[in-house]
Amino acid sequence: MRILVISDIHANMTALETVLKDAENFDAVWCLGDLVGYGPDPNECVECIRNLPELVCLIGNHDAAVVNQLDASTFNPEARRSIEWTQEQLTAENLEYLSQLRNRIVLNQVTLVHGSPRSPTFEYLLDTYLATINFAYFETPYCFVGHTHLPVQYLLGNGQGFARLQIPPENKAIRMVSRSIFNPGSVGQPRDRDPRASYAFFDPENETWEYRRISYDIKAVQQRMRAASLPERHIQRLTGGW
Ligand code: ZN
């Protein structure tokens, strides 16, 4: 069984299409949230994801803000502008789809959240200190998170007091170690200074994780963002992956 794990698509249909093509064959898709926000293609992305096979999809903080489950004033002014633009664009059906997504799901020995097991929609697992604390908030051997847009793995071995951080190798299925928190990185807005779209494969039978990167046509997305008058900073950051 090959499960495609994606997160933080952020309405970037070019990146999403490229990832799905590159992933080629998979039996199920787990999407860790933030389908929309920042990017120019919210309807296209929601519709594409809704139709993926054996989909499990969580709500992200941008999705929650778009459907008014989260106060948009907690976002910076540019992100807020993009959320308001997204609200105007989304069809009633797609808004309805986002509004019924859950913020935490446990299956196949994995806890799935957007941000962190302690605070599923909001918290950013940006360092080993926060990761260590969060191991107490899930019971499964593994937890998958998105939200930081950084492809990393946090490990906490038996009897160890402090989690350590590891960047998984590219294009190589690694044996998963219990207990670990995995982040597949971001499809539509990577932030590790590598502008390529990021995703992963999870094989629950063999307990492996394979992290992948793929280049996509960033200029095409930036053109659509400019045409929609989306914030210039969000357009620029796609080039450098920050
Ligand atoms: Zn995000």
Residues whose N, C-alpha, C, O or C-beta is under 5 A from the ligand:
A	BS01	ZN	D8 D34 H147
